[in-house]
């Protein structure tokens, strides 16, 4: 499928299925306004993916900084201010929603929970912050408790450890205004930027729903895409999505994305703690997406693409075009000719679409006459998953063995890819089906 069609389908899916709904946006706006009425507009700042316009639906939470003044390393105990805030919320907060609301003071935050039928449907975490310096855009930077950097699912454990005294809450430099401004500026330059972030986050959300231990973090996804788009400002949505997934294994090798507020630390520092199994989990999920993307055709469901299964390679030799950073943007399919030469007691023939052939025969694979003009033709032979010899290598100009030799029972596949300007513009397929196994 052509790139412009991918772009149209991806943009529509982000708009219709991943972006927060008007009802969600109105709800968040009303809740934040009610919080500001208590904190004061100048003392409150909405942070996180929502003010960067990179959040996806469904929305579950909102983070707000409660700005207490200038940072003083000798005096930064927020307990009294948080106690006063909790009391003010309990007495003056005007609930703008149909849900009931509860208030709770945690270590280094006050939480508002919007509840329906004993289920929390939305939460607001109000976290103390102190101004400390300016960013390159002229906006305030802050010192905040480290809990701000943790995903909401991890915050309870950190707070419990702090309350037990098993660890201290570190205070860290933070630049939420800088991240908001940078995202806004980049999206002004290229309107596909935020769509690409939402698209990739939609895939991550599907992975997280299927496996709560899926380790890839949402902010890491966003900043990885940010860095690539900064270097490729004219790229399209498909380019951004394809490059993010192709490069994802590189993003897991070591921490490499400096924090805007503190270049000595990295926002992806957690990858240094991932074990081999966790990394493999992400890469197999990524392979599943990219394999499905190579097979994506007109009429297929983008939601199913984002929720595709993990793909475990059948062997170390199995390769895909995306391993060579070649996108599958086919304009048409073409035919492959499988010539079976005459053998002792057997007549020669050409494979039909079913590809039925006995064992112990040779096949010469050649381009059909309808093959498009290209710079290079790449070939791939993939054996049946049950075959004792896995295959899946990609070779230039011809198949690895020319001729190929039929040996293992099962349904095998030979593919040819027409490559022009480092893009696959055409694809040919030929089934090879063996009904019996030769004894060796």
Beta strands, then each sheet from edge to edge (+ up, - down):
strand 1: 44-47
strand 2: 61-70
strand 3: 100-106
strand 4: 109-116
strand 5: 119-134
strand 6: 140-145
strand 7: 171-174
strand 8: 327-334
strand 9: 336-340
strand 10: 349-350
strand 11: 356-357
strand 12: 362-367
strand 13: 376-382
strand 14: 394-396
strand 15: 404-405
strand 16: 410-420
strand 17: 423-434
sheet 1: 1+ 2- 5- 4+ 3-
sheet 2: 1+ 2- 5- 6+ 7-
sheet 3: 8+ 17+ 11+
sheet 4: 8+ 17+ 16- 13+ 14-
sheet 5: 10+ 9- 12+ 15-
end
